[in-house]
Amino acid sequence: MVERIAILGSTGSIGTQALDVISRFPERFHVEVLAAGNNYEILASQALRFNPDIVVIGNSQYYQQLRELLKDTQIKVYAGSDAIEQVVTSSAVDVVLASIVGYSGLRSTIAAIKAGKKIALANKETLVVAGSIIEKLVRESGSRVLPVDSEHSAILQCLTGEMGNPVEHISLTASGGPFLHFSSEKLNEITPKMALKHPNWDMGSKITIDSASLMNKGLEVIEAKWLFDLNPEQIKVVVHPQSIIHSFVHFTDGSVKAQLGIPDMRVPILYALTYPERLTTDLPRLDLLKGCSLTFSEPDLKRFRNLSLAYDALKEGGNMPCILNAANEVAVNAFLEEQIAFTQMPDVVKYSMENTEFSSSPDLDFLEVSDRSAREVAKDFIIKLTNKK
């Protein structure tokens, strides 16, 4: 049976790689919906190639340009975030690949979950911000959430076939980013151009900066709690610069299972789309005989404070992960615009966590308020930092 897929964030790194995967299995997948935020030209070219029934541009100001580019097709063109939320509930959609980066991807993912869709989740902020709400909605709707992140996909693969066997803890691997061995003083000299060069993975700018600061790993720690029903103490991080082992599961009998592969996001994307089945591909293979050394170390929480802050947010619970995420998005943008230093991003996050109203059991409306409030607190603090220069 051909599965009909909606790709949210189709012009981003995950979206484009997902389309590459889908193109390899035309007998298995059909692109039903393509949605993007601003890149209407790329969206139009994708639509002309894959011929979806619907395309949606999140930024309504590009609606006319997109419609003009697709005027000679039968493709329906819509605009706005409300339209994205509506199309994912269509009976013509079987699977939703949620890869819109950041908080902006939350509402559409929730809409798809409420509609009972299978979710291939690449938007980690969905579970970071609203994990308890998502968990409840999944139970009520019968939806299924499968991780696309390579680390969480690795955990899922290690747990498959282990039904009922107790887990002691998991270890999420982190490359450590390009600044793993930088001193605290040298971290102050990092520029956006330097930070955007990840040694192993090809990702969008926001995720690449998060990886360099280890915030990406912190968000994955929070996400793992909800995906695998774990306590914070059961989620560990191991620095593994080669990015060959994508994560470990440690069982209570002393056994450890790991999933290995070359750094290629197309593998976990395909696994999320076909779980628990594995399709044969011609993607590059890992050859451990070709001088591949594997090294491991503990993360340095003093130099990379974002990871420590993420653990703090997870343990605090409530809306604190939402505050963490919102402040970090503002901090990353400020760093990319050269308003603050690389080492000041954790300062922004910490200040926002300490100065935004806390709730131990927020509903979705309060999370919306928390997101806006944390962003304002973060922006105000950044102004203070820039005025000190």
C-alpha positions as CSV (number, residue, x, y, z in Angstrom):
1,M,0.0,0.0,0.0
2,V,1.3,3.4,-0.9
3,E,1.6,5.7,2.1
4,R,0.6,9.3,1.5
5,I,2.9,11.7,3.2
6,A,2.7,15.4,4.3
7,I,6.2,17.0,4.7
8,L,6.1,20.0,7.0
9,G,9.3,21.9,6.5
10,S,10.0,20.4,3.1
11,T,12.7,23.0,2.1
12,G,14.8,22.5,5.2
13,S,17.6,20.0,5.7
14,I,15.4,17.1,6.9
15,G,12.6,17.9,4.4
16,T,15.0,17.8,1.4
17,Q,16.6,14.6,2.6
18,A,13.2,13.0,3.2
19,L,12.2,13.8,-0.4
20,D,15.4,12.1,-1.6
21,V,14.4,9.0,0.4
22,I,10.8,9.1,-1.0
23,S,12.1,9.4,-4.5
24,R,13.9,6.1,-4.1
25,F,10.6,4.3,-3.3
26,P,7.9,5.6,-5.6
27,E,6.0,2.3,-5.2
28,R,5.9,2.8,-1.5
29,F,5.4,6.6,-0.9
30,H,3.4,9.4,-2.4
31,V,3.9,13.1,-1.5
32,E,0.5,14.4,-0.7
33,V,1.4,17.7,1.0
34,L,4.4,20.0,1.0
35,A,4.7,22.9,3.4
36,A,7.4,25.4,4.0
37,G,7.9,28.7,5.8
38,N,9.4,31.2,3.4
39,N,11.3,29.4,0.6
40,Y,8.6,29.6,-2.0
41,E,10.9,29.1,-4.9
42,I,12.3,25.9,-3.6
43,L,8.9,24.8,-2.5
44,A,7.6,25.4,-6.1
45,S,10.4,23.3,-7.6
46,Q,9.7,20.5,-5.2
47,A,6.1,20.6,-6.1
48,L,6.8,20.5,-9.8
49,R,8.9,17.4,-9.3
50,F,6.7,15.5,-6.8
51,N,3.3,16.7,-7.9
52,P,1.6,16.8,-4.4
53,D,-2.1,17.6,-4.2
54,I,-1.5,20.5,-1.9
55,V,1.4,23.0,-1.1
56,V,1.3,25.5,1.7
57,I,3.6,28.5,2.3
58,G,3.6,29.5,5.9
59,N,4.4,33.1,5.2
60,S,1.3,34.5,3.5
61,Q,3.2,37.3,1.8
62,Y,4.7,34.7,-0.7
63,Y,1.3,33.2,-1.6
64,Q,0.9,35.0,-4.9
65,Q,4.5,34.3,-6.0
66,L,4.0,30.6,-5.2
67,R,0.7,30.5,-6.9
68,E,2.2,32.1,-10.0
69,L,5.0,29.5,-10.2
70,L,2.4,26.7,-10.0
71,K,-0.3,28.2,-12.2
72,D,0.0,25.6,-14.9
73,T,-0.5,22.7,-12.5
74,Q,-3.5,21.2,-10.7
75,I,-1.7,21.7,-7.4
76,K,-3.8,23.5,-4.7
77,V,-1.9,26.4,-3.1
78,Y,-2.6,27.7,0.4
79,A,-0.9,30.0,2.8
80,G,-0.6,30.6,6.5
81,S,0.0,28.5,9.7
82,D,-3.7,27.8,10.0
83,A,-3.7,26.2,6.6
84,I,-0.8,23.9,7.6
85,E,-2.7,22.8,10.7
86,Q,-5.8,22.1,8.5
87,V,-4.1,20.1,5.7
88,V,-2.4,17.6,8.1
89,T,-5.8,16.5,9.3
90,S,-7.0,15.5,5.8
91,S,-8.1,11.9,5.3
92,A,-5.8,11.9,2.3
93,V,-2.7,12.0,4.6
94,D,-1.4,8.9,6.3
95,V,2.0,10.1,7.6
96,V,3.1,13.5,8.7
97,L,6.8,14.3,8.7
98,A,7.1,17.1,11.2
99,S,10.3,18.9,10.4
100,I,9.5,22.6,10.9
101,V,12.3,23.9,13.1
102,G,11.5,25.5,16.4
103,Y,8.4,26.3,18.4
104,S,6.6,27.2,15.2
105,G,6.2,23.5,14.4
106,L,4.2,22.7,17.6
107,R,0.6,23.6,16.5
108,S,0.7,21.7,13.2
109,T,2.2,18.6,14.9
110,I,-0.5,18.7,17.6
111,A,-3.2,19.0,14.9
112,A,-1.8,15.9,13.2
113,I,-1.7,13.9,16.5
114,K,-5.3,14.9,17.3
115,A,-6.2,13.5,13.8
116,G,-4.6,10.2,14.7
117,K,-1.9,10.4,12.1
118,K,1.4,8.6,12.2
119,I,4.1,11.2,13.0
120,A,7.7,11.0,11.9
121,L,9.0,13.6,14.4
122,A,12.0,15.7,13.5
123,N,10.7,18.8,15.4
124,K,12.2,18.1,18.8
125,E,10.7,21.2,20.2
126,T,7.2,19.6,20.1
127,L,8.1,17.2,23.0
128,V,10.5,19.6,24.7
129,V,7.8,22.3,25.0
130,A,4.7,20.2,25.5
131,G,5.8,16.7,26.3
132,S,3.0,15.9,28.9
133,I,0.3,17.4,26.6
134,I,1.6,15.4,23.6
135,E,1.7,12.2,25.6
136,K,-1.9,12.6,26.6
137,L,-3.0,13.5,23.1
138,V,-1.2,10.4,21.6
139,R,-3.0,8.1,24.1
140,E,-6.4,9.7,23.3
141,S,-6.1,9.8,19.5
142,G,-4.3,6.5,18.8
143,S,-1.6,8.4,16.9
144,R,2.0,7.1,16.9
145,V,5.1,9.2,17.2
146,L,8.3,7.8,15.7
147,P,11.6,9.7,16.1
148,V,13.6,11.0,13.2
149,D,16.6,12.3,15.2
150,S,19.5,9.9,14.7
151,E,20.0,9.4,18.4
152,H,16.4,8.7,19.3
153,S,16.0,6.5,16.2
154,A,19.0,4.5,17.5
155,I,17.4,4.1,20.9
156,L,14.2,2.9,19.2
157,Q,16.1,0.4,17.1
158,C,17.9,-0.9,20.2
159,L,14.6,-1.3,22.1
160,T,12.8,-3.1,19.3
161,G,12.5,-6.7,20.3
162,E,13.1,-5.9,24.0
163,M,9.5,-5.6,25.1
164,G,9.3,-5.8,28.9
165,N,13.0,-6.0,29.4
166,P,14.0,-3.4,32.0
167,V,16.3,-0.5,30.9
168,E,18.9,0.8,33.4
169,H,19.7,3.9,31.4
170,I,20.3,5.2,27.9
171,S,23.3,7.1,26.5
172,L,22.8,9.7,23.8
173,T,25.9,10.3,21.8
174,A,27.1,13.8,21.0
175,S,29.7,14.7,18.4
176,G,30.8,17.6,20.7
177,G,30.6,19.9,17.7
178,P,33.5,21.8,16.2
179,F,34.6,23.4,19.5
180,L,35.0,20.2,21.6
181,H,38.6,21.0,22.5
182,F,38.4,24.8,22.7
183,S,39.4,26.4,26.0
184,S,36.9,28.7,27.8
185,E,38.9,31.7,26.5
186,K,38.9,30.5,22.9
187,L,35.1,29.9,23.0
188,N,34.7,33.6,23.4
189,E,36.3,34.1,20.0
190,I,33.9,31.9,18.1
191,T,32.1,33.6,15.1
192,P,28.8,32.5,13.5
193,K,30.8,31.4,10.4
194,M,33.0,29.1,12.5
195,A,30.0,27.7,14.4
196,L,28.0,26.9,11.2
197,K,30.7,24.3,10.1
198,H,29.7,21.1,11.7
199,P,32.3,18.3,11.4
200,N,29.9,15.4,10.7
201,W,26.3,16.4,9.9
202,D,24.7,18.6,7.3
203,M,22.0,20.5,9.1
204,G,20.2,23.9,9.1
205,S,21.7,26.9,10.8
206,K,19.7,26.8,14.0
207,I,20.3,23.1,14.7
208,T,24.0,23.5,13.8
209,I,24.5,26.3,16.3
210,D,22.6,24.2,18.9
211,S,24.9,21.3,18.2
212,A,28.0,23.5,18.7
213,S,26.7,24.7,22.1
214,L,25.4,21.3,23.1
215,M,21.9,22.7,23.5
216,N,20.8,20.3,20.7
217,K,21.8,17.5,23.0
218,G,20.0,19.1,25.9
219,L,16.8,19.3,23.9
220,E,17.3,15.6,22.9
221,V,17.6,14.7,26.6
222,I,14.2,16.3,27.3
223,E,12.7,14.7,24.2
224,A,14.0,11.2,25.2
225,K,12.2,11.4,28.5
226,W,8.8,11.6,26.7
227,L,9.7,9.2,23.9
228,F,10.9,6.4,26.1
229,D,9.2,7.1,29.5
230,L,12.5,7.6,31.3
231,N,13.5,9.6,34.4
232,P,16.2,12.3,34.0
233,E,18.7,10.2,35.9
234,Q,18.3,7.4,33.2
235,I,19.3,9.7,30.4
236,K,23.1,10.2,30.0
237,V,25.1,12.0,27.3
238,V,28.4,10.6,25.9
239,V,30.7,12.6,23.6
240,H,31.6,10.6,20.6
241,P,33.3,12.8,18.0
242,Q,33.1,10.3,15.1
243,S,29.3,10.1,15.1
244,I,29.4,6.4,14.2
245,I,27.5,5.0,17.3
246,H,24.3,7.0,17.4
247,S,23.3,5.9,20.9
248,F,23.3,3.1,23.4
249,V,20.7,1.3,25.6
250,H,22.0,-0.2,28.9
251,F,19.9,-3.0,30.3
252,T,19.7,-4.1,33.9
253,D,21.4,-7.4,33.2
254,G,24.6,-5.5,32.2
255,S,24.0,-5.8,28.5
256,V,24.5,-2.8,26.2
257,K,23.0,-2.4,22.7
258,A,24.2,0.2,20.3
259,Q,23.2,1.3,16.8
260,L,25.9,2.2,14.3
261,G,26.0,3.8,10.9
262,I,27.6,6.6,9.0
263,P,26.3,10.1,9.7
264,D,23.4,10.1,7.1
265,M,20.0,11.4,8.2
266,R,18.3,9.5,5.3
267,V,18.7,6.3,7.3
268,P,16.7,7.4,10.4
269,I,14.2,9.2,8.1
270,L,13.5,6.0,6.2
271,Y,13.3,3.9,9.4
272,A,10.7,6.4,10.9
273,L,8.6,6.1,7.7
274,T,8.7,2.3,7.5
275,Y,9.0,1.1,11.2
276,P,9.4,-1.7,12.1
277,E,10.2,-2.7,8.6
278,R,13.6,-2.1,6.9
279,L,13.8,-1.4,3.2
280,T,16.8,-2.3,1.1
281,T,18.7,0.8,0.0
282,D,21.9,1.7,-1.9
283,L,22.8,4.3,0.7
284,P,26.5,4.4,1.8
285,R,27.6,1.6,4.2
286,L,29.7,1.7,7.3
287,D,33.0,-0.2,7.0
288,L,34.7,-0.5,10.4
289,L,37.8,-2.0,8.8
290,K,38.7,1.3,7.1
291,G,40.6,2.8,10.0
292,C,37.6,3.8,12.0
293,S,38.5,4.6,15.6
294,L,35.8,5.2,18.2
295,T,36.4,7.4,21.2
296,F,34.2,8.5,24.1
297,S,34.3,11.1,26.9
298,E,32.1,12.9,29.3
299,P,30.6,16.3,28.2
300,D,32.2,19.3,29.9
301,L,29.2,21.0,31.6
302,K,31.3,24.0,32.7
303,R,32.4,25.0,29.1
304,F,29.1,23.9,27.5
305,R,26.6,25.1,30.1
306,N,23.5,24.7,27.8
307,L,23.5,21.0,28.4
308,S,23.4,21.5,32.2
309,L,20.6,24.1,31.8
310,A,18.6,21.6,29.8
311,Y,18.9,19.0,32.6
312,D,17.8,21.6,35.1
313,A,14.7,22.4,33.0
314,L,13.8,18.8,32.7
315,K,14.1,18.2,36.4
316,E,12.1,21.4,37.1
317,G,9.4,20.3,34.7
318,G,6.2,22.3,34.0
319,N,6.8,25.2,31.6
320,M,10.5,25.4,32.3
321,P,11.6,23.4,29.1
322,C,9.3,25.8,27.1
323,I,11.2,28.8,28.7
324,L,14.5,27.1,27.9
325,N,13.6,26.5,24.3
326,A,12.2,30.0,23.7
327,A,15.1,31.8,25.2
328,N,17.5,29.6,23.3
329,E,15.8,30.4,20.0
330,V,16.3,34.1,20.7
331,A,19.9,33.6,21.8
332,V,20.8,31.7,18.7
333,N,19.3,34.4,16.5
334,A,21.2,37.0,18.4
335,F,24.5,35.1,18.0
336,L,23.9,34.6,14.3
337,E,23.3,38.4,14.0
338,E,26.6,39.0,16.0
339,Q,24.7,40.8,18.8
340,I,26.1,38.5,21.5
341,A,29.1,36.1,21.9
342,F,28.9,32.3,21.6
343,T,29.5,32.1,25.4
344,Q,26.7,34.5,26.2
345,M,24.0,32.3,24.8
346,P,23.8,30.2,28.0
347,D,23.6,33.5,30.0
348,V,20.5,34.5,28.0
349,V,18.9,31.1,28.6
350,K,19.7,31.0,32.3
351,Y,18.5,34.6,32.9
352,S,15.2,33.8,31.1
353,M,14.7,30.6,33.2
354,E,15.1,32.7,36.4
355,N,12.9,35.6,35.3
356,T,9.9,34.1,33.5
357,E,6.8,33.0,35.4
358,F,6.8,29.3,36.3
359,S,3.9,26.9,36.2
360,S,4.2,23.3,37.3
361,S,1.2,22.1,35.2
362,P,0.7,24.4,32.3
363,D,-1.9,23.9,29.6
364,L,-1.3,24.7,25.9
365,D,-2.5,28.3,26.3
366,F,-0.2,28.9,29.2
367,L,2.7,27.5,27.2
368,E,1.9,30.0,24.4
369,V,2.1,32.8,27.0
370,S,5.4,31.3,28.5
371,D,6.9,31.2,25.0
372,R,6.1,34.8,24.3
373,S,7.2,35.9,27.8
374,A,10.5,34.1,27.7
375,R,11.3,35.6,24.3
376,E,10.6,39.1,25.6
377,V,12.8,38.5,28.7
378,A,15.6,37.1,26.6
379,K,15.4,40.0,24.2
380,D,15.5,42.5,27.0
381,F,18.5,40.8,28.5
382,I,20.3,40.8,25.2
383,I,19.8,44.6,25.0
384,K,21.4,44.9,28.4
385,L,24.3,42.7,27.2
386,T,24.9,44.8,24.1
387,N,24.7,48.0,26.0
388,K,27.6,46.8,28.2
389,K,29.9,46.4,25.2
